[in-house]
Amino acid sequence: MRQETKMLFIEFSRCCERLEGLSGRLDMIEVISRELPGLSENELPVFVRFVMGRIFPDWSQAKLGIGPNLGQTSSTRRLVMSPA
């Protein structure tokens, strides 16, 4: 039985930084393929969605709304999740 470990967001962030520095598709596939075996069943779909630049699954009607004042000051930044 495989012991389940959790990927920390900082680890995901580092993986994205490595991907960002690559231009070749095969190099990107190699980096991603090294991460996949360490993911749990619950983490895998989230990891894949995030790497593809999506937050919510395709079947979800949830939207990520960003307030118009986002860029003004850090104290006015808002991320609002709203149903479609």
N, C-alpha and C positions, 0 to 999 in steps of 0.2 A: 504494500500500500504506500502510495506517494504521500509524503508529508507536505501539506499545503503551506506555502509561504505567500506573503502579500507583497506586491510591488508597491513601493513608496512612490509618491508623485515626483519626488526629486530624481528617482531612478528613471522614471518615464521622461522627465525633462531632459536628463542627460542623453537619453536615447534620441530624443528629438534634436538636440544640439548636434549629435553625431550625424544624423540624417541631413540636417540643414547644411552641413559642410560638404555633402556629397553631390555630385552632379550625375553620376552614372546610376542607371536604374538597377543594374545587377549589384552594385555596391550597396544600394539601399535595401534591396531584398536580403542581402547577406546580414546586414545589421538587424533587420526586423526578425529574420529567421533565428538569430541567436537568442532573442528575447522570448519568443513564443513558447519554448518548452518549459520555461520557469513560471508561466502564468497559470493561475487557477481557472477552472471552468467559468467562474463569475467574472474574472478579470479579462479573459480573452476577448469577448465581444466589445468591451469598453475600450481596451487597448486598440483594437482594430479600427473602431469608429474614430477615436481620437487621432490616430495616425493618418486617417483619411480626411481629417479636418471636419468631422461631424461630431456633434455633441449628443444628439438624441438618435435613437434607432429610426429606421425608415418608417416603421409603422406608427410611431408616436406623432401626435398632433401638437406636442409641446413646442414652443418657440422661445428663443432667447431674445428678449427685448432689451435694448440698451437705451437708456435715457438720453435725451438730446444734450444734456449738460455734462456728459461724460468727460469731455476734455477740459472743462473749466478749472476745477480744482479737485484734489484728491478727496476732499471732504464732501464733494457733491456727486462722486461717482456712484452709479447704481447699475446693478444687473438685475433685471426683473424677468422672472420666468412667468409666462402666461400661456394658458391653453389657447389653441388656435381658434 
